[in-house]
Amino acid sequence: MQGYLLLWQIKFILNTDTPILFDQAINQCRDIFEKKTHDYGTAWRILRPISITDQIFIKAQRIRSIEEKQENKVGESIENEFIGIVNYCVIALIQMELDTSEDMEMNPDLVLKHYDTKAEMCKQLMVTKNHDYGEAWRDMRVSTYTDLILMKILRTKQIEDKGGKTLISEGIDANFSDMLNYAIFALIRINDFYKK
């Protein structure tokens, strides 16, 4: 049995469908983002980076609370919260690049172009890390992704509180990219994309 499991893992390492699964999950998130951009415009442009970090924290904390209590009274699914985390991470990465003195309202086509650029950047990071870690994400529990996101949020808050300066650690943008990828992995697992 262990030999079969090892062969299965080697098959995925050598011939992985993870980039395809990433695309399926990010497309789900992008669709929501596009619809919300239609409804709300780019009202999120008013958010300072620390506020975006707090929004991601709220979503991750709610997921953890539901995981621990095994009860969801509000009704919005864990899946929707992970989608929200992905989209707030994209927003954070966009905001870090844009000048805050620019117009708050942006052309929807330009916003989606920024979205696609940041999503592709995170995908390439995921492919690189996934190569080195050997598809380990497939054996992780969804609750572990929640904890990893919360840990990255706490790290991001520490860096923000220090004015964005680090001595040895990756910067704030790297943390947002990692959080996005963890949330994507959770969506893949929740939706069972790799069994479809």
SENUFI-654877 format. One record per residue (C-alpha): residue number from 1; residue in three letters; y, z, x. Coordinates in nm, 4 decimals, m for minus. Each point is the difference from the previous one (the first is absolute). Layout:
! SENUFI-654877
PT|num|residu|north|up|east
PT|NUM|Ala|Y|Z|X .
...
//
This chain:
! SENUFI-654877
PT|num|residu|north|up|east
PT|1|Met|0.0000|0.0000|0.0000 .
PT|2|Gln|0.2443|0.0886|0.2802 .
PT|3|Gly|m0.0749|m0.3324|0.1708 .
PT|4|Tyr|0.0848|m0.1853|m0.3209 .
PT|5|Leu|0.3258|0.1948|m0.0368 .
PT|6|Leu|0.0940|m0.0773|0.3608 .
PT|7|Leu|m0.0685|m0.3730|m0.0515 .
PT|8|Trp|0.2132|0.0084|m0.3181 .
PT|9|Gln|0.2894|0.1596|0.1895 .
PT|10|Ile|m0.0298|m0.2497|0.2867 .
PT|11|Lys|0.0052|m0.2864|m0.2515 .
PT|12|Phe|0.3330|0.1225|m0.1394 .
PT|13|Ile|0.1469|0.0596|0.3447 .
PT|14|Leu|m0.0876|m0.3522|0.1141 .
PT|15|Asn|0.0714|m0.1816|m0.3250 .
PT|16|Thr|0.2405|0.2167|m0.1939 .
PT|17|Asp|0.1507|m0.0819|m0.3347 .
PT|18|Thr|0.2614|0.2728|0.0400 .
PT|19|Pro|0.2993|m0.2410|0.0283 .
PT|20|Ile|m0.1066|m0.1603|m0.3296 .
PT|21|Leu|m0.0324|0.3422|m0.1628 .
PT|22|Phe|0.3428|0.0944|0.1362 .
PT|23|Asp|0.1464|m0.3142|m0.1595 .
PT|24|Gln|m0.1563|0.0831|m0.3371 .
PT|25|Ala|0.1401|0.3527|0.0053 .
PT|26|Ile|0.3469|m0.0958|0.1284 .
PT|27|Asn|0.0241|m0.2751|m0.2624 .
PT|28|Gln|m0.0631|0.2634|m0.2677 .
PT|29|Cys|0.2866|0.2062|0.1449 .
PT|30|Arg|0.2296|m0.2997|0.0454 .
PT|31|Asp|m0.0478|m0.1009|m0.3634 .
PT|32|Ile|0.1222|0.3437|m0.1141 .
PT|33|Phe|0.2873|m0.0116|0.2501 .
PT|34|Glu|0.1081|m0.3435|m0.1235 .
PT|35|Lys|m0.0035|0.1116|m0.3646 .
PT|36|Lys|0.1974|0.3146|0.0799 .
PT|37|Thr|0.2496|m0.2078|0.1971 .
PT|38|His|0.0450|m0.2139|m0.3100 .
PT|39|Asp|0.0573|0.3083|m0.2175 .
PT|40|Tyr|0.2033|0.2202|0.2382 .
PT|41|Gly|0.1362|m0.2347|0.2639 .
PT|42|Thr|0.0255|0.1638|0.3411 .
PT|43|Ala|0.1242|0.3392|m0.1160 .
PT|44|Trp|m0.2208|0.1499|0.2752 .
PT|45|Arg|0.2575|m0.1227|0.2540 .
PT|46|Ile|0.2019|0.3145|m0.0781 .
PT|47|Leu|m0.2806|0.2196|0.1405 .
PT|48|Arg|0.0458|0.1499|0.3437 .
PT|49|Pro|m0.3091|0.0051|0.2239 .
PT|50|Ile|m0.0600|0.3713|m0.0580 .
PT|51|Ser|m0.0040|m0.0586|m0.3765 .
PT|52|Ile|m0.2640|m0.2715|0.0371 .
PT|53|Thr|m0.2111|0.2363|0.2088 .
PT|54|Asp|0.0296|0.2603|m0.2755 .
PT|55|Gln|m0.1008|m0.2543|m0.2668 .
PT|56|Ile|m0.3165|m0.0797|0.1960 .
PT|57|Phe|m0.0626|0.3735|0.0419 .
PT|58|Ile|0.0257|0.0571|m0.3760 .
PT|59|Lys|m0.2519|m0.2756|m0.0703 .
PT|60|Ala|m0.2472|0.1140|0.2670 .
PT|61|Gln|0.0333|0.3638|m0.1079 .
PT|62|Arg|m0.0736|m0.0975|m0.3621 .
PT|63|Ile|m0.3108|m0.1894|0.1096 .
PT|64|Arg|m0.1222|0.3013|0.1975 .
PT|65|Ser|0.0706|0.2325|m0.2911 .
PT|66|Ile|m0.2027|m0.2198|m0.2380 .
PT|67|Glu|m0.2812|m0.0288|0.2555 .
PT|68|Glu|m0.0177|0.3794|0.0330 .
PT|69|Lys|0.0434|0.0904|m0.3687 .
PT|70|Gln|m0.2140|m0.2899|m0.1260 .
PT|71|Glu|0.2465|m0.0333|m0.2849 .
PT|72|Asn|0.2813|m0.2470|m0.0721 .
PT|73|Lys|0.2380|0.1203|m0.2731 .
PT|74|Val|0.2764|m0.2583|0.0503 .
PT|75|Gly|m0.2360|m0.2916|m0.0423 .
PT|76|Glu|0.1306|m0.2268|0.2764 .
PT|77|Ser|m0.2994|m0.0866|0.2161 .
PT|78|Ile|m0.0592|0.0831|0.3657 .
PT|79|Glu|m0.0208|m0.3742|0.0552 .
PT|80|Asn|0.3590|m0.0401|m0.1252 .
PT|81|Glu|0.1150|0.2729|0.2365 .
PT|82|Phe|m0.1595|m0.1761|0.2988 .
PT|83|Ile|0.1709|m0.3230|m0.1115 .
PT|84|Gly|0.3264|0.1948|m0.0095 .
PT|85|Ile|m0.0618|0.1280|0.3536 .
PT|86|Val|m0.0604|m0.3540|0.1263 .
PT|87|Asn|0.3187|m0.1253|m0.1637 .
PT|88|Tyr|0.2137|0.2906|0.1191 .
PT|89|Cys|m0.1304|m0.0567|0.3543 .
PT|90|Val|0.1059|m0.3638|m0.0231 .
PT|91|Ile|0.3392|0.1116|m0.1346 .
PT|92|Ala|0.0353|0.2436|0.2910 .
PT|93|Leu|m0.0815|m0.2700|0.2547 .
PT|94|Ile|0.2503|m0.2372|m0.1644 .
PT|95|Gln|0.2715|0.2669|m0.0183 .
PT|96|Met|m0.0447|0.0824|0.3696 .
PT|97|Glu|0.0803|m0.3622|0.0814 .
PT|98|Leu|0.2954|m0.0546|m0.2353 .
PT|99|Asp|0.3559|0.1126|0.0471 .
PT|100|Thr|0.0850|0.2679|m0.2562 .
PT|101|Ser|0.3498|m0.1420|m0.0351 .
PT|102|Glu|m0.1423|m0.3270|m0.1375 .
PT|103|Asp|m0.0006|m0.0695|m0.3711 .
PT|104|Met|m0.2419|0.2186|m0.1886 .
PT|105|Glu|m0.1140|m0.2795|m0.2289 .
PT|106|Met|m0.2116|m0.2595|0.1745 .
PT|107|Asn|m0.1314|m0.3380|m0.1061 .
PT|108|Pro|m0.3558|0.0499|m0.1379 .
PT|109|Asp|m0.1363|m0.2876|0.2096 .
PT|110|Leu|0.1445|0.1532|0.3171 .
PT|111|Val|m0.1433|0.3409|m0.0912 .
PT|112|Leu|m0.3473|m0.1494|m0.0456 .
PT|113|Lys|0.0346|m0.1825|0.3314 .
PT|114|His|0.0755|0.3359|0.1669 .
PT|115|Tyr|m0.2966|0.1522|m0.1870 .
PT|116|Asp|m0.2366|m0.2701|0.1253 .
PT|117|Thr|0.1240|0.0364|0.3583 .
PT|118|Lys|m0.0543|0.3764|0.0020 .
PT|119|Ala|m0.3402|m0.0306|m0.1725 .
PT|120|Glu|m0.1134|m0.2562|0.2581 .
PT|121|Met|0.1205|0.2240|0.2832 .
PT|122|Cys|m0.2057|0.2892|m0.1398 .
PT|123|Lys|m0.3002|m0.2266|m0.0493 .
PT|124|Gln|0.0088|m0.1071|0.3642 .
PT|125|Leu|0.0250|0.3651|0.1072 .
PT|126|Met|m0.2984|0.0777|m0.2223 .
PT|127|Val|m0.2055|m0.2868|0.1478 .
PT|128|Thr|0.0742|0.1188|0.3545 .
PT|129|Lys|m0.0835|0.3642|m0.0722 .
PT|130|Asn|m0.2997|m0.0937|m0.2126 .
PT|131|His|m0.1424|m0.1934|0.2942 .
PT|132|Asp|0.0242|0.3039|0.2254 .
PT|133|Tyr|m0.1225|0.2521|m0.2587 .
PT|134|Gly|m0.2908|m0.2159|m0.1178 .
PT|135|Glu|0.0598|0.0005|m0.3754 .
PT|136|Ala|m0.0120|0.3814|m0.0138 .
PT|137|Trp|0.2171|m0.0062|m0.3136 .
PT|138|Arg|m0.2999|m0.1197|m0.2033 .
PT|139|Asp|m0.1782|0.3324|0.0513 .
PT|140|Met|0.2992|0.2197|m0.0797 .
PT|141|Arg|0.0585|0.1720|m0.3320 .
PT|142|Val|0.3066|m0.0909|m0.2076 .
PT|143|Ser|0.1123|0.3633|0.0245 .
PT|144|Thr|0.0166|m0.0377|0.3788 .
PT|145|Tyr|0.2487|m0.2856|m0.0376 .
PT|146|Thr|0.2096|0.2351|m0.2141 .
PT|147|Asp|m0.0051|0.2659|0.2720 .
PT|148|Leu|0.0820|m0.2524|0.2719 .
PT|149|Ile|0.2983|m0.1251|m0.2012 .
PT|150|Leu|0.1226|0.3569|m0.0504 .
PT|151|Met|m0.0384|0.0673|0.3743 .
PT|152|Lys|0.1996|m0.3157|0.0829 .
PT|153|Ile|0.2697|0.1067|m0.2465 .
PT|154|Leu|0.0312|0.3391|0.1702 .
PT|155|Arg|0.0219|m0.1737|0.3384 .
PT|156|Thr|0.2649|m0.2356|m0.1355 .
PT|157|Lys|0.2026|0.2916|m0.1365 .
PT|158|Gln|m0.0139|0.1696|0.3418 .
PT|159|Ile|0.1227|m0.3165|0.1706 .
PT|160|Glu|0.2739|m0.0480|m0.2623 .
PT|161|Asp|0.1128|0.3599|0.0493 .
PT|162|Lys|0.0294|m0.0730|0.3747 .
PT|163|Gly|0.2250|m0.2984|m0.0626 .
PT|164|Gly|m0.2799|m0.2520|0.0440 .
PT|165|Lys|m0.0590|0.0868|0.3646 .
PT|166|Thr|m0.3469|0.0596|0.1432 .
PT|167|Leu|m0.1235|0.0856|0.3492 .
PT|168|Ile|m0.3438|m0.1597|m0.0126 .
PT|169|Ser|m0.0840|m0.0815|m0.3607 .
PT|170|Glu|0.0294|m0.3203|m0.1977 .
PT|171|Gly|0.3162|m0.0429|m0.2004 .
PT|172|Ile|0.0666|0.0312|m0.3702 .
PT|173|Asp|m0.0799|m0.3655|m0.0668 .
PT|174|Ala|m0.3510|0.0402|0.1456 .
PT|175|Asn|m0.0641|0.2918|m0.2342 .
PT|176|Phe|0.1069|m0.2033|m0.3047 .
PT|177|Ser|m0.2271|m0.2843|0.1129 .
PT|178|Asp|m0.2955|0.2366|0.0383 .
PT|179|Met|0.0645|0.1594|m0.3401 .
PT|180|Leu|0.0083|m0.3435|m0.1592 .
PT|181|Asn|m0.3325|m0.0911|0.1585 .
PT|182|Tyr|m0.1649|0.3275|m0.1067 .
PT|183|Ala|0.1177|m0.0609|m0.3562 .
PT|184|Ile|m0.1374|m0.3555|0.0146 .
PT|185|Phe|m0.3380|0.1339|0.1138 .
PT|186|Ala|0.0048|0.2432|m0.2930 .
PT|187|Leu|0.0753|m0.2835|m0.2438 .
PT|188|Ile|m0.2851|m0.2076|0.1427 .
PT|189|Arg|m0.2372|0.2939|m0.0462 .
PT|190|Ile|0.1288|0.0882|m0.3494 .
PT|191|Asn|m0.0166|m0.3613|m0.1207 .
PT|192|Asp|m0.3293|m0.0644|0.1775 .
PT|193|Phe|0.1354|m0.3379|0.1120 .
PT|194|Tyr|m0.2737|m0.0419|0.2576 .
PT|195|Lys|m0.2693|0.0026|m0.2673 .
PT|196|Lys|0.1626|m0.2764|m0.2054 .
//
